[in-house]
Amino acid sequence: GDVNNRLCLKIIRNGDFFFDQSLDEIRVLRYLNGMKGSECAHILQLYDFFYNKRHLMIVMELLQDNLYEFMCSLDRNPLLPEYFTLNRIAVILKQVLEALEFIHMHNIIHCD
């Protein structure tokens, strides 16, 4: 299928340590997604959220590559070609800085 139609379902169990934090994440993403230019600034798209059996379900865009999965695949196959070229690192850093600039323009600080 088309990558643009693939979604991620994040499940936060009732009583989970991160339950309240996830509600804050929803509020912030709804706010930022409503701002002009959020997609160009690499802000994660939140599509919906709902409760199922008192657990919180968050529907958002599926991100294709993530460092954790890449590192796991590298452990299984150390002969993979070099992933983090200087050009790829520059692209990733540019996207991170554009996202930080965008959220700072909207009075939000990322605490990680």
N, C-alpha and C positions, 0 to 999 in steps of 0.2 A: 504494500500500500504506500500511499504518499506520506512522506515523513511529517508533513505539516498536519496530518490527521492523527498522528500517534500521540497519546497522552500518558501522563504519569499519575498514578493514584497513590498518594501518600496517606498511610493509615496511622493515626495516632490513637492508641488504645486509651480508653477511659481510665484515669488514675495514673497514666504515664507521667513521668517527671516533666516531660516537655509539652504536656497538654496546654497549659496556659501560654507558654511561649509560642506554640503553634497558632493560637488565637491571635496573638500579636502579629505573627508573620502574615496571617490572612489580612488583618487590618492594614498593615504597611503595604503589602502587594496590591490590594484593592486601590489604595490611595495612589501609589506610584503608577499602576497600570492605567489609571484615569488621566494621567498627565501626558500632554502632547510630547512625543518623542521618546516614550519609554521603550518601545521596541528597538529603536535605533541605538539606544543607550545600553542594550544587552540586559534589560531587566526581565527576570523570569515572569512569564505570563501565567497568572492565576485565572482559571476558567470557572471554577465553581467549588463549593464545599458543602457538605451535608453530614448529617449524623446517621449512623446505622448501628443499632443496638448499643447506643450511648458512646460509640467510638466516633472520632472525628475523621472524615474522609476529605482529603484536599485533592482536587483535580487541577493539574497544571501541565504546562508543556513538558514534553519529554526531551531532556537534554541528551544528546547523542554520546558524547565522549565524557568520561570522567576519570580523574587521576587514579582513583582506587581500583577501578576495573582494569585500567591499563597496567598498573603495577602488579595486579594478580596475574594478568596474562604474561607479563614479563617474567614473573617467577616460574610460570609453566614453560615458557619458551624464551630462554635468554638470548637466542639468536635473532630475535626480532630486530629489524633495522632501527637505527637510532631515531627516537621519536622527538625528543626535545632539541630540535635544531635551533640555531640562533633566530632564524626568521619566525619559526612557530612561537618561540618564547616572546618575541617582540609583538606578535599579533595578540597573544593572550594577555600580555601586560597592557597593551593599548585598550583592549576591551574592558579589563578590570578598572583601569583609570577612568575611562569614559563612564562606566557605571557609577563609580564613586563620585565623580563630578556631578552626575545627574542627581544622585540622592542627596548630596550636600546642597545642591541648588534648591532642593525641596525640604531642607531643614531636617534631614535624617542622617544619623551617624551609624555606620556599620561597625559593630563592636568585635568582630572576629579579627 
